[in-house]
């Protein structure tokens, strides 16, 4: 495990110390979206990100940080940590153990280390220069995506079809119709299952940089690919296609590309 990979594990533990004790407890949610939507945030979101930022500032004061709750600090630094303290706050407040803490490290703008942590289940999926692994219950196990060259054989996922616009939803519907099985509502945990060889494709849109940066190193280290709906490197457009087998990219993009931004 490299220095930064080990530090990502340490950061995940600091966040878990905040989030795990209040999960399924008294944790009120506020609505960041105002009267015209619902975008929940809890004090656990804020406290977990604050704990992570505090450790980064102590250990690597010259590093930048970009986080969902507290914004940007030196985003142009060579090393930038990208944080989503609770990805899946809706799942968190509903008592569903599919929320995760996402911790990514970009080096010169490139996602290089990523951690997907689910502390209630006791699983942390880590990806970086040393490979892809799952840390769980004292075990350190290598993980890898599985071969699945045909979309007709694929298990696919998205968090909620309601995240898609009209054109995007039509494209997703066609991909779903071609696949063997689709699962919904998993948030970033679906990407962890892709890296573990359980899911073959995840397609989503409207994602922010903190929603996907940590996922890229985990999936790539496990042998998968992450692109946007044009087939290029993920960007601020927020449309993400993750696959365990690169053969699925062109098959999915036949329809997804029509709704690409």
VENWORA-V801085 format. One line per field, one symbol per residue. psi: psi as a letter, one per 30 degrees, with the letter a starting at -180 (. if undefined). Layout:
BEGIN
psi: ???
END
This chain:
BEGIN
psi: kleeeeeeeeeeeeeefeeeffkgajjkkljffafgajilklfeeeeeeeeeeeeeeeeiffllkkleegakjhfglekkkkkjejjheeeeffgkhgllkkjljkjhfkkekkkjkjfefhkkkkkaffaklkjkhfkjkklkllkifkefgkklllekfffkleeeeeeeeeeefflekkklgfbffeeeeefggekfkkkllgklefffefeeeeeeffgakklagfgakkaffgjkjkkfkfffeeeefeeeffgk.
END
